[in-house]
Amino acid sequence: MGDVVTVTPAAAELIRSLRAAHGPLMFHQSGGCCDGSAPMCYPAGEFRTGSSDVLLASLAVDGVAEPVEFWMSKSQWELWRHTTLTVDVVPGRGSGFSLEAPEGVRFLIRSRLA
């Protein structure tokens, strides 16, 4: 099986920009309603993960010195474990606390059966 989580070129560019502004980054996707089902980008360590979360990937993004961890709630992963996930970016502002919100874009997950 290939990578569980990948990023599009547009998402990689935004990650590089956010890394330059905010330092090391991480993603978490909770599977909640509304924007809770979108991946949220935070400064690394700002979102507390625990036993109810699964580390799906440590993403290597060209131009970013350290891996960008991608976490998902266990309950969400149970539903999505048969998919591969691609982090993308689209125009529009999400309503969460994700770092890209002020940029007028939002991260989005595209999934397909593995």
Sequence and secondary structure as in RCSB ss.txt:
>XXXX:A:sequence
MGDVVTVTPAAAELIRSLRAAHGPLMFHQSGGCCDGSAPMCYPAGEFRTGSSDVLLASLAVDGVAEPVEFWMSKS
QWELWRHTTLTVDVVPGRGSGFSLEAPEGVRFLIRSRLA
>XXXX:A:secstr
   SEEE HHHHHHHHHHHHHHSSEEEEE   SGGGGS EEEETTSS   TTEEEEEEE  TT SS EEEEEEHH
HHHHHTTEEEEEEEEES  SS  TTGGGTEEEEEEEEE 
